[in-house]
Amino acid sequence: MTAETTNPTAATLAKIDAWMQRLADETDQAAQSAELTRYLTTLARFYTYSAHNCALIAMQRPDATRVAGYRAWQALGRQVIKGAKGITILCPAPIKGKTEQGDDAVIALRFRTGYVFDLADTQGDDLPALTVHAVEGDRYDTLLRQLIGIAERGGLRIELKEGNPAGNLCKTLVHEMCHERMHRAEERRTFTTQQAECQAEAVAYGVCAALAIPCPNTPTYLALYKVSRVTLAANLTAIRAGVAALMEEIAPALDAARAA
């Protein structure tokens, strides 16, 4: 595994390309799924906070999770509970008029008071949630400890949420290692969020393929960032290099740990 995956030979590149082709197919399927479509449609109905309204919501309901207007909750199949107190926000109310050329235009902007309600103040249909697949098994506990050791020796400090399956944490840790190696702070501003997440997640997918760690959640993760087959292809050179470089760092340490 180590020599095959860390050496940038034609055979290795072909293997990485095959992994990325499979990932592109799976991402296309995730992006077109009814589950993701319904989830994104629901997200679009929630109130988009401005900085001022974030402050207003935090002052009135610091425990608020998801807020939306009365009608928006009804459209989602939920009803605001009788007696629930709304959260006061400021809503833009544009004043329309005519330009000198007679065209319709917004000539001034004022704000009016509006109200939104937190999820806890509603009842009804469950909100759609994306399926997160658990990757479990004893071998991942050992592998996670080894990966944490490699990351720490490389100067990387990452907090992983306890309680998640070890296989999922292995993939998350590799993803964050990819960010640290490929998108250092001084260079990060040159990457769009989509580009950085595409590279980190695709490299993690390739590394996990080499380590025999399933990544069932990766296609949905990329689809949420609107990563397409074209996006993956545009980043393929960086992804190839990232997989080879990270495996060159990880593989010898894992081999040494197995031999110990």
WOHUFEN-V574526 format. One record per helix or strand. SS is the DSSP state (H for helix, E for strand). FROM is the first residue (numbers start at 1). LEN is the number of residues. Records with the same first field share a line. If there is no record, write none. Layout:
# WOHUFEN-V574526
SS: FROM-LEN  FROM-LEN
This chain:
# WOHUFEN-V574526
H: 2-5  10-22  34-11  51-10  70-6  119-3  138-16  166-17  185-4  193-18  218-7  229-6  236-24
E: 67-2  78-3  87-12  104-15  122-3
